[in-house]
């Protein structure tokens, strides 16, 4: 998998011709990358979050999202770290900030929920310390759909243009990662992913337009709020989980 991804990224980077974001399965403290990939491939629920783009950090040529410091027990008061990283952006993407907190809660909900336990937000909140541990030990993937970093806001027209130009690369990355739960953090990304599958093969869940199921591959596709959305954490969480609960109750559920 890693060799395939690296070859894909190099081809994608050469065509893009700008600073490039490397991403995929998030590495973990205390484990080799090979161990994390092996656990990912063995996991019955492989969750990938499809984001828009990474904020520009400095003027380097690449940014590897898989080795974010905040997955490695970083001391956020360390002055030296503050000199090296964009403190505001990192603090927001710490488990204490809403970006990764929203991702961590959704990851917990999708992996833990089943027909017998729906995991409502207030229940998850009571397990915050367990969620932090789970977030750092459960394999999951982050993918930036637009690989050249941008500013704090990704213009929809820019994202659409990137997907039109480089969408074949993104589809190949998703194929290599082989997730069975795809969380699309914008309606543009959601539409793109749905078009990867023959329309007649996608199943709709009654009264839930933000989820599709592909029975042939047992893949669930969600349309989610972006994790940095200003809506409350509970709304962001239920923006995915309300639809997942409906799936679990449906005739199509195999979980």
N, C-alpha and C positions, 0 to 999 in steps of 0.2 A: 504493500500500500504506500509506504513512505517514498519508495523509489518512483512509483507511478506519479505521485503528487509532485515530487520535486521536478520531474521531467515536464509535467504539465505547467507548473509555475514558471519554469525557465522559459518555456515557449511563450506563455502568456505575458511575462515580463518583457521579453524581447519585442513582442508586438505592441505592447502598451508604450514602452519607451520612456517611462517615468518612474518615480518612486513606487515601490510595489509592496503590498501587504501580503505576507505569508500567513496562512491560517489553517484551520482544520481542527483535529482533536487536540484539546488542551492538555499540555503536559502537566505533570503533578510532582510535587515535592516528595523526595524519597523513593521515587520509582524511575526506572529507565523509560525512555520513550517507547521502546519495544514492548515493555510490560503494559503500558497504558493502551497501546494499540491492540494488544492481545486481549485485554479486558474489554475494550470497545467491541471487538469482533464477536466476543462471546456473550455480550450483553443482550438480553431479550428486548430491551428498549433502548434504541440508539437515537438520541435526540440531537438534532442540529438546529441551531438558531441562525437564520439567514438575516444578517444585518445589512445596513446600507453601505457605509464606508467608515474608515478609521480617521480620526482627527490627525492632522499633520503634526508629527513630533520632530522638531529640529529640521535639519535639511539633509538627512541621510537618504540613502538610496533604497532602503528597505526597512520594514517594520514587521517583526515576527510576533503575531498575536498569540501564538501558542505558548509563549514563555513569559506572559505577563507576570510582573513581580507579585501582584496581589494574590496569586495562587500559591505563594511560597512563604507565608507567615512573615511578611515584611513588617518591620517596625515603622509605622507611619510618622513617627516623630523624629526619625533619623534625618539629621540635617544634610548629610551627604547625599541621601536619596533625593531629598528635596532639590538639591542643586542639579541633579541629573535628569529629573523627570518633571513633566508638567503636573504640578501638585494638584491643581484644581481638577484636571481631567482624571488623574489617578484616584483622587479622593472620591470622585463621583462613581468610579468603576471599582471601588473597594466594596466588599460585602456590606460595609456600613452605609454606602451610598446607594441611591435608588437604581442605578443601571444594573450592576451585578446582583443586587438584592432581588430585583424583579426577575432576573434570569434564574437565580438560585431557587426562588420560591416556585417558579413555573417548572423548573427541572424536577424538583422534589414532587410536585403534584402529579406530573405526567408519569414519573417512574413509580411512585408509591400508590397512586389511586387504582382502584379496581371496583368491581360491582359491590363489594362489601364495605368499602371505605372510600368515600368521595373526597376527602381532604378539603374541607372548606378553608378559606383564608385564615379565619380566626383560630382554627385548629393548627394550621401550619405555623402561625405566628407564635404559638405557645412552645413550639419546638425549634426556635430560632437557632440555638446552639447546635442542635442536631443537624439543622439545615446547613450550617457553615461547614461542619465536618463532612457531610454528604457531598457538598459542592466541591470540596477539595479531594474527594476520593472516588466519586462516580464519574466514569468517562463521559464526556459530552463534547460537542464540537461547535465552534463559532466560525462562521464564514462571512466575510465581507463581500457582498455581491459586486461592489465597485472597488477594484483593487488599488487604484491610485488614491491616496489619502486626500481628504478635503477639509473644509472648515466645520464649524459647529452645526451647520444645516446642509443637508444634501438636497439640492433642488430636484424636484420630481422629473423635470425634463432632462436633467443631466443623468439621473439614474436610468431613465428609459433609454437614453441614447447609448449608455454604456452596455446595458443588457442587449440592446439590438446589435451592437458591434462585437461584443465579447461573450455573448450568451452561450455560445457553443463551448467555451472554456468552463463556464460556470456549471453547465449541465454535466460536463465530464468530471468536474470536481465532486459534484453530488453523487455521480455514479460510483466513483472510486470510494468515497466515504461510506456509501451504502447505508444511509440512515433509514429508520422506519417510522420516525416522527420528525416532521419538518415544520419548524415554527417560522413562518414568514412575518417579518416585522414591518411590513407595509403592504398595502393592497396591490401596489405595482409588482412587488416580488411574488406575492401570492398568485397573481394572474400569470406571471412568468412560469412559475412552477407547475401550475395546473396545465399549462399548455405543453408541458413535457410528456403528458400522458394522453392517450386517446380519450376524447371526451366521453365516449360511450362506456369506457371502463371505469370511470369515476362515479362513486356513489355519494349522493347527498343524504344528509341526515335531516329529517323533517324539521322545518322552521329554524334551521341552523345553517346560515349561508357562509359562515366563516370556518367551515371544516369540510374536507372531502376525504373519502376513503378509497384506496385503490386495492381491491381484494386480491388481485393477482400477485402483488408483492407484499400485501398486508402493510401498506404504508398509509399513515395518517398525515394530512397536510392541513395546517392551521394558518389562519390569518390573525395576527396578533397586533396589539398596540406596540409601538417601539418601546424598548425598556427605559428610555429616557423621557418618555411621554410625561406630561405634567399631570395626568390623571392620577388618582390615588393608587397606591400599590395594590389595594384590594381589587380595583377595577381592572388594572392591568393583568392581575392574576386570573380573575374570573373571565377576562376577555379571551382566554384560552380554555380554562377549566370548565366553564359552563358548557362549551361545545363538546369537550371531551366526556363530561358526565353524560351528555345526551347520547354520545356514541356508545358508551359502556352499557347503557340501557337498551340500545337498539338491537335488532336482530342480527346485525353484522358483527357485533362485538365477539372477539375470541379471547378476551383477556379476563 
